[in-house]
Amino acid sequence: MSVLQSKTPAETLDVQGRSCPYPIMLVKKVMETLPQGAILKILCDSSDTAEDSIPRYCDKRGYDFESVKIENGYWELFIQKG
C-alpha cells in the first residue's frame, strides 16, 4: 500500500464521467481550501486526467502525488498539500 493511500483523506472528490479541463479545475478549487498537510482523494476514470493533467499540476505546485489504478479505466489519486 502506498504512503498517501494509507492515510485518511480530508476530502474525496469524484470526477468520474467528467472530461478535461473540468476535473483539474475542481481539484485546484478544493486544494485551495485544504490546510497544509491535508490529503485529497480523487476518484477518476479519465487516463488524461489521471496520468497527465493532475500529476503535472502536482509537480508544478510541489505536492506529493500517488496514483493507484483500481481496475481497467479507474484510478484513485491522492494529493498531499505540502
HUWO-V452463 format. One record per backbone hydrogen bond with DSSP energy under -1.0 kcal/mol. NH is the residue of the N-H (numbers start at 1). CO is the residue of the C=O. If there is no record, write none. Layout:
{{NH:CO} {NH:CO}}
//
This chain:
{{6:2} {7:4} {10:39} {11:39} {13:41} {15:43} {18:15} {22:19} {25:21} {26:22} {27:23} {28:24} {29:25} {30:26} {31:27} {32:28} {33:30} {37:81} {38:35} {40:79} {41:11} {42:77} {43:13} {44:75} {50:46} {51:47} {52:48} {53:48} {54:49} {56:52} {57:53} {58:54} {59:55} {60:56} {61:57} {62:58} {63:58} {64:80} {66:78} {68:76} {70:74} {71:74} {74:71} {75:44} {76:68} {77:42} {78:66} {79:40} {80:64} {81:38}}
//
